[in-house]
């Protein structure tokens, strides 16, 4: 891999953009010709992206890097909504050797999620070619590259944590019990707790609820589903339980979260690139 991403400078970046979108069941997009680097964070549903005739399935909880110079076609889950977010970085002078150095897919990390959150929050008041957006877009590529370099030893050291998080990401609406989650990754419940405390500074069940809340907040922002529908999709016991959890963790009700997100959306400028 080397340090291809880290060798890129802000001056080489022409623009950086971001977005969030939900596709209805059976949605399709393309074909299109990819002209920039694009990180696609898949949160719910399913995605199959065909690149130059080769199909790549993508499951929730993963981020993929699309590279310039390829034809792409996107097919989304036939039976449920698919929600993803993206960061696009236009670096026109990147050489072929640097392109090949980048991986295709990694698990979504908290850092990549936070960078996406920050870019989306800044987008209404910042142009795609502004220094702020370019720096954040490049930081996302740097982080993706860094995580790839660290992925193999980390996966060996924390295989059970990685597997448990993947199970949560892919089925966060499932009524997981602690014992069931431990059985899913072939360790004892006690050992899984120790691993999560050591590597995530939390417990598996607290991680699950944090992830559910995060997904629910984003669904409120980007879909028109009712609070009851989103509560069911995200694994909450009822709309009342959903509202209580969000109020405790965010300080806002579902209605307040949606109203604020839609207000920001109305204030933002029209997107300057195609969203898929």
N, C-alpha and C positions, 0 to 999 in steps of 0.2 A: 504493500500500500504506500509506504513512504509517508510524506507529509504534503501531498498534493494540495489539499484544501488549505492547510496552514500557510502555504507559499503564496496564496492569492492575497492581493492587497485591495484596500477599499477603492483606490484609484482605478482599479480594473473593473469595478462594478458600475455598470451604467444605470441600473435601476433594481429595485426589489419591491415586490408586492406580496399580498397575502389575501386569503379569503376563507370563508366557511360556507358549506352548502350541503343540503340534504337532497338525495335523489329518491324518487318514488320507486316502489318495487318494479323491477324489470327495466329500469332506466339504462340508457346507452348514450355514449358520447364519442364523436369522431367519425371517421379517422381525422387526425390532425398531425401536423408536423411540429415536433417539439423544438423550440428555438432558445430555451434557456434551461438552467437547472431548476428543478421543482421538487421540493419535499412534499409528499402527500401523506398526511397523518390519518389513518383509517380508524375511526372510533366505533362505529356500529355498522351492521350489515355485512356485506362482502363485496369484493372487487376482483375482477379479472382484467388485467391490462395486457393487451397484445402489442408487443413491440417488434416491429419489423417481421411479423409473422409468427413470433414465438409468444405463447401465452404464459402469464405469470399470475397465479392465484395469490390474493392478499387477504389475510384475516384481520379482524379488529385487534387493536393493540400494537400494530406495526406501522412503521413509517418507511416509505419507499422513496428512492431518489431517481427521478426521471432526468435523463441527460439529453442535451441538445443534439440534433442531427439525426433523429429517428422518427419514424411514423408510428403513431399510437392509436389504439382503439380501446375504449373502456366499456365494460359490461358490469352492471351492478346487480345486487341480490334480487332474484325474481320474486321472493316471498316476503320481503320486509324492506323498510327504508334503509338507505345507506347514508351515513353522515361522515364527511371527511373535511379536514381543513388543509390548507396548503400555503407554502411559502415559495415564491418564484424569484430567482436571482439571475439577472442578465449579466453574464460575463463573456462578452463576445470574443475575447482574444485567448481563451483557454485552448491549449494544444491537445492533440489526440491522446498523447501519452498520459496527460493529467486526467482526461476523461475516463480512461480505462482503470485508473487507480481507485475510483470511487466504487463502493459496494452498492448493491441494489436495495437491500432491505435490512432493517434492524428493528428491535423492539422500541416502542416509543418511550423515551426517558422523561423524567420530570423536567430536565433542563430543556429538551426540545419543546415540550408542552409549554413551558414558561416563556420561552422565546416567541412561540406562536401567539400566546396570550398577549404579550407585550406589543407585538407588531399589530395585531388586530385592534388593540386599544389605541394605538398611536395613529392608525391609518386615517381616521376622519380628519386629522389636522396636519397630515404630512404627505407630501407628494412622493410618488414612487422613486423619483430621482433625488430626493432629499438626503443629506448626509445621515440623518437618523435612520431612515429606512434601509439605506444601503449598508450601514454598519450592522444593523440587526440581521439583515438577510445573510450577510457574510458570516456573522457569528453563528448562525444556524448551520451553515455549511461546515464551519470549523468544528462545531460541536459534533456533528454527524461523523466527520472524519475521525475525531478524537475517540468517539465511542466505538467506532469500528476497530481502531487499533487496540482498544482495551477489551473488546468483546470476548475473545477466546479465553484468556485467563479468568475473566470475570465469570463466564459461563461455567467453567470447570469448578471454580471455587464456590459458586452460589447456584448450582444447577437446580436445586429444589425451590429456591426463591424465584428464580426465573420462570420455572414451570408453573408455580402457583400463581404468579402475577399474570402469566399468559392465560391460564384457565379463567381467572377473574375477568380479564379484559374481554375474552371471547364470550363469556356467559355471565356477565355481571348481573343480569336480571334473575338468574337462577337462585333458588333458596338454599344457598350453601350453608351447611353446618361445618363447624371447625373440623370435626373428625372426617367428614366427607372430603374436604379440601386436602387434608393430610394424606388420606388414602389416594387421592388423585395423583399425588406426586411421590407416592411410595416412601413416606417417612412417618415417624410417629408424631402425634400432635405436639408433644413436648419439644421434640427436636425442631419442628417447624417454627414454633414460637421463638426458640432460641435463635434460629437463623434470621427470622424477621427482625428481632430486636437488634441483632448484630449488624445487619446490612440495610435495614429500612427504618430503624429506630421507631418501630410501631409493631402492632400485632397483625396477623393475617386478616382478622375480621374488621379491625379498624381501617386497614388498607382498603378492604372491600367497600366499606361504607363511604370512605373518602372518594373512591372512584365512582360510586353510584351518584353521589352528590355532584361531582364534577360533570358527569355525563348529563345529568338532569338539568343543570344550569345551562349547559350548552344547547340542549334540546329546546329549552324554553326560549333561548335567544334566536334559534334558527328554524324552528318549526312552528306550526300553528296548532299543534296538538293541545288538548285540554290538560289541566293539571292531573286529572285522574288517569288519562291515557299515558302521560309521561311517567307518572308514579308506577304504573303497572309495568311499563317497558323497562324501568330501571330497578325493579326489585323491591320497591317500597310496599308496605303492607296495605296502605290505603292512602287516599288523598290527604286525609288529616295527618297521618304519620309523615307523609312527604312534606307537607307544609311545615310541620314542627321541626323536622330535621334540617330543612333549608334555613329556617329562621335561626336555629341554634348555631349552624355552621357559617352562615353568610351574613346574618343580621337582617335579612330581607325575606319577604314572602315571595312565593312564585309569581304573583301578579306584579310586584315591584321589580323583580328581576327581569321579567318580560318587558315591562314598560320602559325600563332603562335601556335595555338592549335595542329595542325598536326605535327609541328616540335617537340613539347613537347612529343607528343604521340610516335613519332619515336625514341626519345631518351630514353623513359621509358623502364624499364625491362619488360619482359613478366609477365603477371599476375600469381600469385602463387596459385590461387584458381579458381574454375569454376565461370564464370560470366554468369548470366542468364538474 
